Amino acid sequence: MLYTYSLSKRTMVHARYSRLKNDDGGNFNFYNNPVNNGVNAGDGAKYTGFMVGLRHSF
């Protein structure tokens, strides 16, 4: 999910929420980062990520 909100004509806030569920024991990544932190996950493991940013155009 990605949400954006314009604060002004040149400034925007954005937030992203991501969730992965490891039903079949697969190996997934958030963007370019591994989500297991070096620990093998079993079936049914869930990972979540949250990001907030501010963009200003000059």
N, CA, C and O of each residue as an XYZ file, in Angstrom:
232
protein
N       0.843     -1.170      0.000
C       0.000      0.000      0.000
C       0.887      1.231      0.000
O       1.891      1.275      0.711
N       0.534      2.203     -0.770
C       1.270      3.455     -0.826
C       0.270      4.601     -0.684
O      -0.721      4.666     -1.412
N       0.536      5.487      0.245
C      -0.306      6.665      0.454
C       0.529      7.910      0.256
O       1.670      7.973      0.713
N      -0.027      8.904     -0.423
C       0.648     10.185     -0.610
C      -0.301     11.311     -0.227
O      -1.521     11.195     -0.348
N       0.298     12.407      0.240
C      -0.490     13.578      0.614
C       0.327     14.821      0.293
O       1.472     14.941      0.729
N      -0.247     15.740     -0.461
C       0.439     16.982     -0.809
C       0.273     18.003      0.306
O      -0.843     18.375      0.670
N       1.401     18.448      0.838
C       1.385     19.489      1.865
C       1.323     20.874      1.237
O       0.742     21.798      1.808
N       1.925     21.013      0.062
C       1.888     22.268     -0.683
C       2.100     21.933     -2.152
O       2.080     20.765     -2.540
N       2.303     22.958     -2.962
C       2.481     22.767     -4.387
C       3.744     21.950     -4.700
O       3.783     21.233     -5.701
N       4.772     22.055     -3.851
C       6.043     21.382     -4.123
C       6.459     20.368     -3.058
O       7.533     19.776     -3.172
N       5.646     20.154     -2.037
C       6.019     19.247     -0.939
C       4.964     18.158     -0.770
O       3.761     18.419     -0.751
N       5.464     16.923     -0.649
C       4.572     15.779     -0.541
C       5.093     14.827      0.534
O       6.301     14.628      0.663
N       4.181     14.244      1.299
C       4.505     13.204      2.274
C       4.011     11.882      1.700
O       2.932     11.820      1.111
N       4.799     10.832      1.872
C       4.350      9.525      1.414
C       4.663      8.466      2.463
O       5.636      8.577      3.209
N       3.827      7.447      2.505
C       4.001      6.339      3.447
C       3.703      5.036      2.708
O       2.824      4.977      1.848
N       4.443      4.012      3.059
C       4.263      2.707      2.425
C       4.244      1.630      3.505
O       5.041      1.663      4.443
N       3.326      0.676      3.362
C       3.231     -0.478      4.263
C       3.276     -1.735      3.415
O       2.546     -1.846      2.430
N       4.113     -2.668      3.779
C       4.235     -3.919      3.036
C       4.144     -5.093      3.993
O       4.561     -5.000      5.147
N       3.597     -6.198      3.506
C       3.474     -7.402      4.329
C       3.709     -8.625      3.448
O       3.160     -8.731      2.352
N       4.520     -9.532      3.938
C       4.755    -10.803      3.268
C       4.371    -11.927      4.210
O       4.658    -11.871      5.406
N       3.725    -12.943      3.670
C       3.370    -14.112      4.471
C       4.014    -15.332      3.822
O       3.825    -15.583      2.632
N       4.763    -16.075      4.598
C       5.542    -17.197      4.111
C       4.739    -18.492      4.239
O       5.013    -19.309      5.118
N       3.758    -18.676      3.372
C       2.916    -19.872      3.433
C       3.657    -21.142      3.031
O       3.496    -22.186      3.664
N       4.466    -21.052      1.982
C       5.093    -22.254      1.428
C       6.582    -22.339      1.716
O       7.285    -23.107      1.059
N       7.086    -21.572      2.681
C       8.511    -21.627      3.014
C       9.390    -20.980      1.964
O      10.570    -21.314      1.863
N       8.839    -20.050      1.170
C       9.616    -19.360      0.146
C      10.574    -18.360      0.761
O      10.506    -18.073      1.957
N      11.469    -17.829     -0.061
C      12.446    -16.843      0.385
C      12.147    -15.543     -0.356
O      12.341    -15.469     -1.569
N      11.683    -14.525      0.349
C      11.269    -13.268     -0.272
C      12.115    -12.105      0.229
O      12.758    -12.202      1.274
N      12.113    -11.003     -0.522
C      12.815     -9.774     -0.151
C      11.853     -8.596     -0.178
O      10.920     -8.565     -0.982
N      12.085     -7.614      0.715
C      11.450     -6.309      0.621
C      12.397     -5.446     -0.186
O      13.508     -5.159      0.259
N      11.974     -5.031     -1.362
C      12.812     -4.225     -2.237
C      14.124     -4.978     -2.456
O      14.095     -6.029     -3.096
N      15.259     -4.511     -1.971
C      16.543     -5.206     -2.145
C      17.052     -5.836     -0.860
O      18.150     -6.392     -0.853
N      16.301     -5.770      0.217
C      16.767     -6.235      1.517
C      16.135     -7.567      1.904
O      14.917     -7.720      1.804
N      16.945     -8.539      2.346
C      16.355     -9.789      2.826
C      15.565     -9.539      4.107
O      15.934     -8.686      4.914
N      14.494    -10.275      4.289
C      13.623    -10.047      5.445
C      13.868    -11.005      6.586
O      13.258    -10.863      7.646
N      14.748    -11.982      6.402
C      14.899    -12.986      7.446
C      15.983    -12.657      8.469
O      16.101    -13.369      9.466
N      16.773    -11.617      8.265
C      17.837    -11.218      9.200
C      18.746    -12.381      9.576
O      19.190    -12.481     10.720
N      19.022    -13.253      8.622
C      19.921    -14.369      8.863
C      19.293    -15.557      9.558
O      19.995    -16.520      9.864
N      17.986    -15.526      9.820
C      17.294    -16.622     10.496
C      16.354    -17.285      9.498
O      15.571    -16.596      8.843
N      16.415    -18.595      9.370
C      15.502    -19.300      8.467
C      14.091    -19.274      9.036
O      13.872    -19.591     10.205
N      13.148    -18.896      8.202
C      11.751    -18.801      8.633
C      11.000    -20.064      8.249
O      11.225    -20.630      7.180
N      10.120    -20.494      9.113
C       9.291    -21.661      8.827
C       8.012    -21.273      8.121
O       7.753    -20.094      7.877
N       7.215    -22.277      7.793
C       5.924    -22.028      7.156
C       5.063    -21.148      8.049
O       5.043    -21.314      9.269
N       4.353    -20.210      7.432
C       3.449    -19.335      8.167
C       4.097    -18.103      8.753
O       3.403    -17.307      9.386
N       5.410    -17.900      8.574
C       6.080    -16.704      9.096
C       5.556    -15.467      8.361
O       5.265    -15.531      7.166
N       5.437    -14.348      9.069
C       4.947    -13.099      8.485
C       5.966    -11.995      8.721
O       6.563    -11.907      9.794
N       6.160    -11.149      7.704
C       7.072    -10.018      7.798
C       6.313     -8.761      7.405
O       5.497     -8.789      6.484
N       6.574     -7.668      8.091
C       5.958     -6.390      7.745
C       7.042     -5.321      7.661
O       8.090     -5.423      8.301
N       6.768     -4.298      6.860
C       7.675     -3.169      6.721
C       6.872     -1.889      6.589
O       5.767     -1.880      6.047
N       7.454     -0.795      7.101
C       6.787      0.501      7.056
C       7.818      1.566      6.737
O       8.918      1.548      7.290
N       7.477      2.499      5.846
C       8.379      3.550      5.432
C       7.609      4.865      5.323
O       6.477      4.887      4.840
N       8.217      5.945      5.767
C       7.630      7.280      5.659
C       8.671      8.190      5.023
O       9.854      8.108      5.351
N       8.236      9.054      4.119
C       9.181      9.949      3.462
C       8.558     11.318      3.196
O       7.340     11.493      3.232
N       9.435     12.272      2.931
C       9.033     13.649      2.611
C       9.776     14.043      1.344
O      10.998     13.910      1.274
N       9.047     14.527      0.339
C       9.660     14.952     -0.913
C       9.376     16.425     -1.134
O       8.232     16.873     -1.050
N      10.445     17.180     -1.421
C      10.298     18.607     -1.725
C      11.021     18.890     -3.027
O      12.194     18.546     -3.173
N      10.337     19.511     -3.971
C      10.930     19.867     -5.269
C      11.414     21.305     -5.216
O      10.673     22.210     -4.834
N      12.659     21.503     -5.602
C      13.249     22.867     -5.597
C      13.101     23.516     -6.953
O      13.531     24.654     -7.143
